[in-house]
Amino acid sequence: MTAVATPSGAARLGSPAEVVEGLAAVGYLADEHIGTVVYLAERLGKPILVEGPAGTGKTELAKSVAALLSARLVRLQCYEGLDEAKALYEWNYRKQLLRIQVERAEESGGEGARGWRELEQDIFSEEFLLERPLLEAIRATDPVVLLIDEVDRIELETEALLLEVLSDYQVSIPELGTVRARQIPMVVLTSNDTRELSEALKRRCLYLYLGYPSVERERAIVLAKVPGIEHRLADEVVRVVRSLREMELEKHPSVSETLDWARSLVLLGIERVDTSVTESTLHLLLKYRADIEKVSAELATRAPGTSGAGTSSPR
């Protein structure tokens, strides 16, 4: 892949086709649409909002882009209750308190005391600042990819915190002033689409939807990620998984679960996927008891030994 160096030292992406080629080289099989969005995001300096079901490769895309750009990955894992202190920065209160106690001890010992304003300037200095992922990415001097993972899990108030960072790539710290980015980081936000994100956040991003891959692409992923698997077994695996995704289940198998299943079959020395094999290993694909019981009941209607990869797959 052709890359052009930028002043910050990061690799520049030459074209969407080269992005696809480069991602494949680091183990991520992307299509033309993914390559185009990643290319434009890097060139325009805009974040990417990647939405889709859990386990479709959203987080892995960010990791692969970091590898492609030879950049450091900075990850903010979102969760309900995430606040500014955990996302942006906080002060080392224990260390500040210790410094105040030392000052008081020196004062009582007759060694002279500083005024409160001087002490305040001391304890609210860089020495006492604890960087969290957002501030770390903003202040980085080396190339970074900032991954804001599962952004749909945070509250609207915390989502608003991201707007200043993604709008101007700067952070306001009352005690220190405004910290502006020394370089624009590559930003990838992922969402499992559990709630609607604000229009303000969406406007600042390029949008990419990652659904379940086609049979052909998922087969290529399995062949690339599962050492020693035969083409025929890989084809049967992805066709069974596709049939399960067409059923009304609590949770459909993700790509990562497809890979786990394929690796397990190889380790077990299984060369063909039939009904009995599928039923005995359903727990590797389905994570809800009701789903397992539903699929097992469907499989029980088949004759023993029936292939699980044909047109009679469970529906």
ABEGO torsion letter per residue (X at the ends): XBBBBBAAGBBBBABAAAAAAAAAAAGBBBBAAAAAAAAAAAAAGBBBBBBEBBGAGAAAAAAAAAAAAGBBBBBBBBBBGBBAAAAABBBBAAAAAAAAAAAAAAAAAGAEBBBAAAAAAAABBAAABBBBAAAAAAABABBBBBBBBGAAABBAAAAAAAAAAAAAGBBBBAAAEBBBBABBBBBBBBBAGABBBBAAAAAABBBBBBBBBBAAAAAAAAAAABBGBBAAAAAAAAAAAAAAAABBBABBBBAAAAAAAAAAAAAAGBABBBAAAAAAAAAAABABAAAAAAAAAAAAABBBGBBAABAABBX
